[in-house]
Amino acid sequence: MLCVSYYKTCVYTQQFCRSLTGSSWTPAALRWPRMRKPITFSTARRVATPTMELTSVYKNGRDYLILPDGVGIPFKMFGMHNSGPSCILTPGGKAGIAAETSKAKKLAEQGFRVLVHDRRNTCAADIGFGDGSKTELEMQVEDTLLIIKHLSLSPCVFIGESSGGRMSLLCALKEPSAVRALCLRNMTGGKVAADVLSEAYHHQFIGPCKRGGMAEVSKALFFQEMAKHNPDSRKQLLGTDPNVFKKVQQTSGDFLKNTFHLPVLGMSEAQLRVLSGSIPAQVFWSHFDDDKMHTRPVMEKLAELMQAGPLIIPKGGEDELVAKMAKFMRALPSLDS
């Protein structure tokens, strides 16, 4: 079952989207949640032999990995002792572990090692915006690559839906050797998606910060729900430099808003073609609600650019989706070949 924050925030987001577009549609898959160029990068309990120096702690009833900057990331491993390929599942919007637990369990039952986690600044994760020099997505990409190395899962298959797919592509762009393959689902593209998501995920928080600082920001439903799952996050939010917060929200929102012209938000055609030549991919579309953001033409173009073969449209629900992903992963070349 998805975390309560997903449902409550969707209510707010749907109301916001109606006011923005003036239409009756609502972005059903918009989960809880002016650069013209796509993003570029510069170069608990322990559950596996670590290869990076991350600290493991257990708090709030969850396993966390503490990153070098002190941000704690909740995670779960399924099928840890399985021998099949390793994979990481990342959901859409700002959803986390709960959104992918069912699929993770089913993949583990078929012999795969599966990681799910809450990305920084979402769900039960800690809050941290660094020094303001990176977008939130850049930080999440770097976090994820550190975590899979720490858990000895690299290279692994990145399975991502919508914003999770965007993060997966950027992980592959930053560190191709860590990504064995890509399974991409229901990604977003076009001006409606760029306008709606930039505001809902980031720009909406800038005004409250200017009016009343971090205390005003903390009143937002999104951050109130985070505090319910991780009480430490409220203190972390209030301790954030308002100027850093505003800068990260501005650049993170601009990154989405100003890449509306690309095949999918955040990734140019040239970048996708580079990845297609080196990383096997599988592309799915099952977002049958017409929210004007997760559209079939966007996914058909993505499948073409990634040389992923025909777009897969699983109409049999989660079981069919998991079966097709499992078949794809079993057919991947051996790491020893």
Summary of the structure (lengths in Angstrom):
residues: 337
radius of gyration: 18.7
end to end distance: 39.7
largest distance: 58.5
contacts: 1209
relative contact order: 0.15
helix: 45%
strand: 14%
